[in-house]
Amino acid sequence: MSADTRQSMTTGFGHKRQAFRNWRGQRPFWGGMLTLLAGIPIMYIPYQNLTLGSLTIRMSTTAGAGSLIIGVLLVVLGLTMWFQPQSRVFAGIAAILLALVSLVVSNIGAFLIGFLLGLVGGALGVSWAPGKPVKAADSRPGTASATVPAATEPAPAAQDPAAPDEGPRGNTAVSGASPEAGADAHDGNGRHRAG
């Protein structure tokens, strides 16, 4: 067995694990998970009775129905992030707003547990972006792609001067910063790109 040979994951468990990994990578999985988990304490804690010795403390408040609604909506928003990743921004913003409302309605956001989970889960849902699909390399023997080292990148294609320019036309930044210096020329306001 050479160093380049990878063992095939043909077993049932390995195939299912790989399929789950692919599914998880195509959506804001952790944002949905944290948002879903945020709804559970917000739904549960206001209706829970706490017993200390012979003393029973009931946590329910007048806003018990509001806590139930917020918790159910957070669970639904977490599932929405999983099964409708196109609406991740809406679901993330709604989860953040519901987490903020739970501070007032549901016993300080179910003792800050549900609040923090909802806040982080919503932020992960909003910030997640789908990855670009990876092009499969041509692995036939004797092709040029098999001989090119992985560390080299192809040279950028020369642009035809007669072809229409797809990018911004010149430097449109108000501050005079150039795109080469990191300014976002698409906005035209001199902001820098993140990453």
Backbone as CSV, one residue per row, in Angstrom:
resi,resn,N_x,N_y,N_z,CA_x,CA_y,CA_z,C_x,C_y,C_z
1,MET,0.849,-1.159,0.000,0.000,0.000,0.000,0.904,1.234,0.000
2,SER,0.704,2.148,-0.934,1.536,3.345,-1.022,0.933,4.460,-0.174
3,ALA,1.675,5.532,-0.049,1.222,6.661,0.761,0.051,7.383,0.106
4,ASP,-0.082,7.274,-1.208,-1.150,7.965,-1.914,-2.455,7.196,-1.905
5,THR,-2.425,5.940,-1.539,-3.625,5.125,-1.565,-4.429,5.358,-0.293
6,ARG,-5.713,5.661,-0.475,-6.593,5.835,0.672,-7.515,4.633,0.765
7,GLN,-7.779,4.235,1.983,-8.673,3.115,2.176,-10.101,3.564,1.899
8,SER,-10.809,2.784,1.130,-12.180,3.112,0.771,-13.098,2.874,1.963
9,MET,-14.026,3.804,2.169,-14.983,3.665,3.254,-16.225,2.979,2.700
10,THR,-16.146,1.677,2.508,-17.244,0.945,1.911,-18.164,0.330,2.947
11,THR,-17.803,0.399,4.207,-18.661,-0.182,5.231,-19.900,0.682,5.399
12,GLY,-20.940,0.127,5.952,-22.184,0.853,6.148,-22.025,2.056,7.044
13,PHE,-21.316,1.870,8.165,-21.128,2.971,9.099,-20.269,4.075,8.479
14,GLY,-19.196,3.697,7.803,-18.312,4.684,7.185,-19.015,5.479,6.103
15,HIS,-19.864,4.805,5.327,-20.603,5.484,4.264,-21.621,6.458,4.863
16,LYS,-22.324,6.034,5.903,-23.308,6.906,6.543,-22.634,8.095,7.219
17,ARG,-21.477,7.849,7.812,-20.734,8.930,8.444,-20.286,9.964,7.417
18,GLN,-19.815,9.491,6.279,-19.386,10.398,5.212,-20.582,11.163,4.639
19,ALA,-21.716,10.485,4.491,-22.912,11.152,3.988,-23.382,12.230,4.966
20,PHE,-23.336,11.928,6.272,-23.711,12.930,7.272,-22.745,14.100,7.255
21,ARG,-21.473,13.811,7.083,-20.468,14.878,7.014,-20.707,15.798,5.829
22,ASN,-21.053,15.214,4.681,-21.366,16.027,3.492,-22.620,16.852,3.721
23,TRP,-23.651,16.240,4.333,-24.890,16.957,4.619,-24.627,18.113,5.575
24,ARG,-23.837,17.853,6.613,-23.525,18.860,7.628,-22.736,20.024,7.034
25,GLY,-21.889,19.749,6.067,-21.076,20.803,5.476,-21.832,21.717,4.530
26,GLN,-23.056,21.354,4.153,-23.826,22.146,3.209,-24.840,23.055,3.879
27,ARG,-24.748,23.216,5.187,-25.723,24.024,5.916,-25.096,24.529,7.217
28,PRO,-25.695,25.527,7.852,-25.156,26.019,9.135,-25.532,25.065,10.268
29,PHE,-24.843,23.940,10.319,-25.224,22.871,11.243,-25.120,23.309,12.699
30,TRP,-23.985,23.872,13.093,-23.793,24.226,14.503,-24.667,25.401,14.910
31,GLY,-24.920,26.320,14.007,-25.860,27.405,14.312,-27.250,26.864,14.562
32,GLY,-27.686,25.909,13.728,-28.988,25.289,13.923,-29.048,24.474,15.190
33,MET,-27.955,23.775,15.492,-27.920,22.952,16.708,-28.022,23.815,17.962
34,LEU,-27.250,24.892,18.024,-27.288,25.751,19.206,-28.624,26.471,19.331
35,THR,-29.219,26.866,18.203,-30.524,27.515,18.243,-31.595,26.537,18.717
36,LEU,-31.526,25.319,18.234,-32.468,24.286,18.664,-32.317,24.008,20.157
37,LEU,-31.086,23.904,20.615,-30.841,23.664,22.041,-31.241,24.855,22.910
38,ALA,-31.230,26.068,22.339,-31.630,27.254,23.093,-33.113,27.221,23.426
39,GLY,-33.909,26.635,22.563,-35.341,26.600,22.808,-35.739,25.685,23.944
40,ILE,-34.940,24.666,24.212,-35.315,23.677,25.234,-35.346,24.276,26.644
41,PRO,-34.287,24.939,27.126,-34.400,25.509,28.480,-35.413,26.650,28.559
42,ILE,-35.591,27.385,27.476,-36.551,28.483,27.504,-37.976,27.928,27.612
43,MET,-38.234,26.790,26.972,-39.552,26.153,27.088,-39.719,25.463,28.438
44,TYR,-38.687,24.822,28.912,-38.800,23.899,30.037,-38.731,24.581,31.402
45,ILE,-37.779,25.460,31.600,-37.507,26.014,32.936,-38.684,26.806,33.509
46,PRO,-39.409,27.619,32.736,-40.538,28.338,33.352,-41.645,27.430,33.875
47,TYR,-41.739,26.206,33.408,-42.776,25.282,33.868,-42.254,24.260,34.871
48,GLN,-41.006,24.348,35.241,-40.373,23.389,36.141,-40.602,23.772,37.600
49,ASN,-40.840,22.777,38.432,-40.908,22.975,39.881,-39.569,22.562,40.486
50,LEU,-39.004,23.415,41.308,-37.735,23.145,41.965,-38.017,22.832,43.429
51,THR,-37.543,21.690,43.902,-37.792,21.282,45.283,-36.483,21.324,46.061
52,LEU,-36.462,22.100,47.126,-35.321,22.181,48.035,-35.799,21.707,49.405
53,GLY,-35.515,20.447,49.725,-36.007,19.873,50.984,-37.515,19.729,50.907
54,SER,-38.218,20.387,51.804,-39.678,20.348,51.784,-40.269,21.597,51.138
55,LEU,-39.401,22.485,50.634,-39.840,23.715,50.003,-39.920,23.518,48.489
56,THR,-41.072,23.783,47.925,-41.257,23.670,46.473,-41.336,25.075,45.893
57,ILE,-40.481,25.327,44.927,-40.450,26.631,44.273,-40.951,26.428,42.853
58,ARG,-41.976,27.170,42.499,-42.509,27.074,41.139,-41.952,28.232,40.331
59,MET,-41.364,27.907,39.179,-40.691,28.910,38.378,-41.626,29.634,37.418
60,SER,-42.837,29.155,37.229,-43.706,29.718,36.199,-44.061,31.163,36.531
61,THR,-44.183,31.924,35.482,-44.518,33.336,35.620,-45.781,33.605,34.825
62,THR,-46.205,34.849,34.817,-47.380,35.201,34.020,-47.082,35.105,32.534
63,ALA,-45.841,35.110,32.181,-45.454,35.018,30.770,-45.080,33.584,30.386
64,GLY,-45.655,32.595,31.058,-45.347,31.199,30.752,-45.688,30.831,29.327
65,ALA,-46.816,31.330,28.812,-47.183,31.038,27.425,-46.190,31.694,26.464
66,GLY,-45.715,32.887,26.815,-44.716,33.553,25.979,-43.413,32.772,25.944
67,SER,-43.027,32.194,27.059,-41.814,31.370,27.099,-41.963,30.135,26.229
68,LEU,-43.146,29.536,26.287,-43.407,28.358,25.463,-43.339,28.704,23.978
69,ILE,-43.919,29.822,23.599,-43.906,30.240,22.191,-42.491,30.551,21.735
70,ILE,-41.728,31.262,22.542,-40.344,31.591,22.178,-39.517,30.327,22.044
71,GLY,-39.673,29.388,22.978,-38.917,28.143,22.911,-39.257,27.330,21.667
72,VAL,-40.540,27.222,21.353,-40.953,26.468,20.159,-40.426,27.149,18.899
73,LEU,-40.510,28.480,18.849,-39.995,29.191,17.667,-38.486,29.013,17.514
74,LEU,-37.740,28.999,18.601,-36.291,28.773,18.504,-35.989,27.368,17.984
75,VAL,-36.751,26.379,18.434,-36.565,25.013,17.918,-36.875,24.968,16.427
76,VAL,-37.960,25.621,16.015,-38.332,25.643,14.595,-37.274,26.384,13.770
77,LEU,-36.738,27.472,14.301,-35.697,28.211,13.573,-34.414,27.397,13.451
78,GLY,-34.088,26.627,14.478,-32.923,25.740,14.387,-33.114,24.690,13.308
79,LEU,-34.309,24.108,13.242,-34.595,23.133,12.182,-34.622,23.796,10.806
80,THR,-35.069,25.049,10.759,-35.066,25.788,9.487,-33.647,25.987,8.988
81,MET,-32.717,26.278,9.882,-31.320,26.434,9.459,-30.781,25.132,8.883
82,TRP,-31.239,24.012,9.396,-30.770,22.719,8.893,-31.386,22.360,7.548
83,PHE,-32.700,22.504,7.446,-33.397,21.968,6.281,-33.714,23.004,5.215
84,GLN,-33.553,24.277,5.499,-33.707,25.349,4.515,-32.531,26.320,4.649
85,PRO,-31.327,25.900,4.269,-30.170,26.780,4.479,-30.229,28.084,3.689
86,GLN,-31.133,28.178,2.704,-31.265,29.425,1.958,-31.824,30.540,2.841
87,SER,-32.597,30.187,3.852,-33.186,31.191,4.732,-32.417,31.327,6.039
88,ARG,-31.129,31.043,6.012,-30.304,31.068,7.223,-30.185,32.464,7.812
89,VAL,-30.163,33.507,6.974,-30.013,34.865,7.490,-31.274,35.267,8.253
90,PHE,-32.436,35.002,7.669,-33.684,35.302,8.361,-33.791,34.519,9.667
91,ALA,-33.504,33.228,9.602,-33.601,32.385,10.792,-32.614,32.837,11.865
92,GLY,-31.411,33.228,11.470,-30.415,33.684,12.433,-30.813,34.986,13.104
93,ILE,-31.311,35.935,12.319,-31.732,37.220,12.893,-32.938,37.021,13.806
94,ALA,-33.888,36.193,13.366,-35.059,35.920,14.204,-34.648,35.224,15.501
95,ALA,-33.674,34.311,15.429,-33.203,33.625,16.641,-32.536,34.611,17.600
96,ILE,-31.764,35.534,17.078,-31.123,36.543,17.932,-32.176,37.418,18.607
97,LEU,-33.176,37.858,17.833,-34.223,38.702,18.410,-35.042,37.941,19.453
98,LEU,-35.372,36.688,19.180,-36.121,35.893,20.162,-35.293,35.634,21.421
99,ALA,-33.988,35.443,21.251,-33.129,35.260,22.427,-33.105,36.526,23.275
100,LEU,-33.086,37.675,22.619,-33.113,38.942,23.373,-34.450,39.128,24.088
101,VAL,-35.544,38.769,23.428,-36.861,38.883,24.051,-36.983,37.908,25.221
102,SER,-36.320,36.772,25.132,-36.419,35.784,26.211,-35.806,36.290,27.510
103,LEU,-34.935,37.280,27.447,-34.391,37.859,28.684,-35.501,38.447,29.541
104,VAL,-36.447,39.102,28.904,-37.536,39.754,29.619,-38.664,38.772,29.930
105,VAL,-38.980,37.918,28.981,-40.170,37.078,29.083,-39.920,35.806,29.890
106,SER,-38.781,35.189,29.736,-38.590,33.828,30.236,-37.487,33.733,31.289
107,ASN,-37.723,34.263,32.465,-36.784,34.122,33.584,-35.337,34.407,33.199
108,ILE,-35.100,35.583,32.706,-33.765,36.018,32.283,-33.208,35.045,31.244
109,GLY,-34.017,34.766,30.240,-33.573,33.871,29.162,-33.303,32.477,29.663
110,ALA,-34.163,31.981,30.564,-33.987,30.657,31.180,-32.621,30.576,31.842
111,PHE,-32.406,31.530,32.744,-31.161,31.630,33.524,-29.937,31.759,32.633
112,LEU,-30.059,32.547,31.584,-29.004,32.876,30.619,-28.554,31.695,29.758
113,ILE,-28.988,30.503,30.044,-28.563,29.343,29.239,-29.152,29.440,27.840
114,GLY,-30.477,29.539,27.755,-31.141,29.629,26.458,-30.781,30.905,25.725
115,PHE,-30.632,31.995,26.473,-30.267,33.268,25.856,-28.917,33.175,25.145
116,LEU,-27.911,32.668,25.835,-26.572,32.595,25.240,-26.530,31.605,24.073
117,LEU,-27.192,30.463,24.225,-27.221,29.500,23.127,-27.928,30.084,21.904
118,GLY,-29.040,30.787,22.125,-29.767,31.404,21.021,-28.984,32.508,20.349
119,LEU,-28.282,33.295,21.142,-27.482,34.391,20.593,-26.344,33.855,19.727
120,VAL,-25.607,32.889,20.239,-24.479,32.325,19.484,-24.982,31.530,18.278
121,GLY,-26.052,30.751,18.454,-26.602,29.983,17.339,-27.115,30.873,16.232
122,GLY,-27.809,31.945,16.583,-28.286,32.884,15.565,-27.137,33.571,14.849
123,ALA,-26.105,33.943,15.587,-24.942,34.582,14.961,-24.231,33.620,14.018
124,LEU,-24.126,32.347,14.406,-23.510,31.362,13.510,-24.358,31.147,12.259
125,GLY,-25.672,31.183,12.417,-26.559,31.033,11.258,-26.435,32.190,10.291
126,VAL,-26.336,33.406,10.815,-26.210,34.582,9.950,-24.852,34.601,9.256
127,SER,-23.803,34.233,9.965,-22.451,34.369,9.408,-22.037,33.218,8.505
128,TRP,-22.774,32.118,8.504,-22.399,30.962,7.688,-22.614,31.284,6.218
129,ALA,-21.686,30.853,5.387,-21.813,31.009,3.938,-21.473,29.676,3.287
130,PRO,-22.207,29.304,2.248,-21.910,28.028,1.594,-20.539,28.064,0.941
131,GLY,-19.850,26.943,1.008,-18.536,26.845,0.387,-18.658,26.684,-1.119
132,LYS,-17.597,27.006,-1.802,-17.582,26.830,-3.243,-17.341,25.358,-3.551
133,PRO,-18.036,24.823,-4.545,-17.827,23.408,-4.871,-16.405,23.168,-5.359
134,VAL,-15.832,22.057,-4.932,-14.478,21.696,-5.302,-14.532,20.949,-6.624
135,LYS,-13.732,21.409,-7.576,-13.687,20.727,-8.866,-12.817,19.490,-8.734
136,ALA,-13.305,18.389,-9.227,-12.549,17.143,-9.177,-11.402,17.213,-10.172
137,ALA,-10.217,16.880,-9.707,-9.051,16.883,-10.582,-9.121,15.687,-11.521
138,ASP,-8.639,15.892,-12.725,-8.621,14.818,-13.705,-7.510,13.847,-13.307
139,SER,-7.875,12.648,-12.893,-6.897,11.715,-12.347,-6.513,10.627,-13.348
140,ARG,-6.805,10.846,-14.627,-6.391,9.854,-15.617,-4.872,9.882,-15.768
141,PRO,-4.256,8.728,-15.918,-2.805,8.714,-16.072,-2.394,9.389,-17.376
142,GLY,-1.305,10.130,-17.301,-0.752,10.765,-18.489,-1.298,12.153,-18.732
143,THR,-2.154,12.678,-17.885,-2.651,14.028,-18.080,-1.733,15.010,-17.375
144,ALA,-1.824,16.252,-17.779,-0.936,17.273,-17.216,-1.267,17.565,-15.766
145,SER,-2.534,17.403,-15.369,-2.881,17.741,-13.994,-2.266,16.777,-12.995
146,ALA,-1.934,15.579,-13.446,-1.325,14.619,-12.535,0.139,14.948,-12.265
147,THR,0.783,15.721,-13.154,2.194,16.035,-12.988,2.432,17.397,-12.354
148,VAL,1.406,18.235,-12.230,1.578,19.569,-11.663,1.622,19.451,-10.151
149,PRO,2.624,20.014,-9.496,2.676,19.969,-8.034,1.501,20.747,-7.442
150,ALA,1.062,20.339,-6.262,-0.103,20.946,-5.626,0.186,22.357,-5.126
151,ALA,1.448,22.699,-4.882,1.778,23.998,-4.319,1.693,25.116,-5.350
152,THR,1.761,24.810,-6.637,1.712,25.853,-7.650,0.275,26.133,-8.035
153,GLU,0.001,27.386,-8.328,-1.320,27.785,-8.771,-1.211,28.210,-10.226
154,PRO,-2.269,28.026,-11.013,-2.205,28.446,-12.402,-2.123,29.964,-12.498
155,ALA,-1.450,30.420,-13.537,-1.300,31.854,-13.744,-2.648,32.435,-14.144
156,PRO,-2.944,33.675,-13.729,-4.212,34.276,-14.109,-4.267,34.487,-15.616
157,ALA,-5.441,34.290,-16.163,-5.616,34.430,-17.607,-5.515,35.898,-17.987
158,ALA,-4.897,36.161,-19.127,-4.774,37.523,-19.606,-6.140,38.010,-20.068
159,GLN,-6.462,39.265,-19.741,-7.763,39.803,-20.078,-7.662,40.524,-21.412
160,ASP,-8.622,40.264,-22.263,-8.686,40.899,-23.568,-9.137,42.345,-23.367
161,PRO,-8.392,43.349,-23.900,-8.782,44.740,-23.695,-10.133,45.062,-24.328
162,ALA,-10.537,44.319,-25.364,-11.814,44.593,-26.013,-12.982,43.955,-25.271
163,ALA,-12.687,43.015,-24.366,-13.756,42.335,-23.627,-14.322,43.264,-22.561
164,PRO,-15.617,43.145,-22.274,-16.193,44.004,-21.225,-15.620,43.635,-19.864
165,ASP,-15.394,44.647,-19.078,-14.815,44.455,-17.753,-15.912,44.007,-16.804
166,GLU,-15.709,42.839,-16.130,-16.699,42.319,-15.202,-16.580,42.974,-13.841
167,GLY,-15.439,43.404,-13.473,-15.207,43.981,-12.158,-15.486,45.466,-12.146
168,PRO,-15.057,46.160,-11.092,-15.269,47.603,-10.991,-14.401,48.340,-12.001
169,ARG,-14.867,49.483,-12.421,-14.123,50.276,-13.397,-13.218,51.256,-12.665
170,GLY,-11.952,50.902,-12.599,-10.978,51.781,-11.962,-11.165,51.852,-10.456
171,ASN,-10.586,52.859,-9.887,-10.648,53.046,-8.442,-11.840,53.939,-8.133
172,THR,-12.883,53.366,-7.529,-14.072,54.136,-7.183,-14.117,54.490,-5.716
173,ALA,-13.075,54.170,-4.978,-13.066,54.436,-3.544,-12.944,55.923,-3.281
174,VAL,-13.768,56.445,-2.379,-13.754,57.856,-2.043,-12.444,58.243,-1.379
175,SER,-11.895,57.351,-0.570,-10.688,57.676,0.180,-9.431,57.611,-0.671
176,GLY,-9.546,57.165,-1.913,-8.380,57.064,-2.767,-7.601,55.784,-2.571
177,ALA,-8.076,54.881,-1.717,-7.384,53.617,-1.492,-7.587,52.717,-2.699
178,SER,-6.590,51.970,-3.016,-6.671,51.101,-4.183,-7.106,49.708,-3.771
179,PRO,-7.720,48.945,-4.689,-8.100,47.566,-4.367,-6.900,46.708,-4.010
180,GLU,-5.738,47.002,-4.562,-4.552,46.233,-4.246,-4.143,46.434,-2.788
181,ALA,-4.483,47.591,-2.225,-4.139,47.875,-0.834,-5.165,47.296,0.132
182,GLY,-6.186,46.620,-0.410,-7.154,45.963,0.452,-8.488,46.670,0.532
183,ALA,-8.662,47.795,-0.156,-9.943,48.495,-0.104,-10.949,47.757,-0.971
184,ASP,-12.183,47.812,-0.596,-13.242,47.146,-1.339,-13.715,48.085,-2.433
185,ALA,-13.257,47.864,-3.644,-13.586,48.743,-4.749,-15.024,48.577,-5.195
186,HIS,-15.682,47.483,-4.833,-17.076,47.290,-5.215,-17.990,48.242,-4.457
187,ASP,-17.651,48.582,-3.236,-18.479,49.480,-2.449,-18.222,50.937,-2.803
188,GLY,-16.993,51.260,-3.123,-16.675,52.625,-3.464,-16.568,53.536,-2.254
189,ASN,-16.474,52.986,-1.071,-16.403,53.844,0.099,-15.141,53.610,0.918
190,GLY,-14.199,52.842,0.396,-12.923,52.690,1.065,-12.895,51.680,2.185
191,ARG,-13.976,50.913,2.385,-13.940,49.893,3.440,-13.026,48.765,3.015
192,HIS,-12.436,48.113,3.980,-11.527,47.011,3.702,-12.275,45.705,3.708
193,ARG,-11.771,44.774,2.928,-12.382,43.449,2.886,-12.006,42.675,4.138
194,ALA,-12.909,41.848,4.590,-12.641,40.999,5.749,-12.111,39.670,5.258
195,GLY,-10.837,39.451,5.393,-10.247,38.169,5.066,-9.877,38.069,3.664
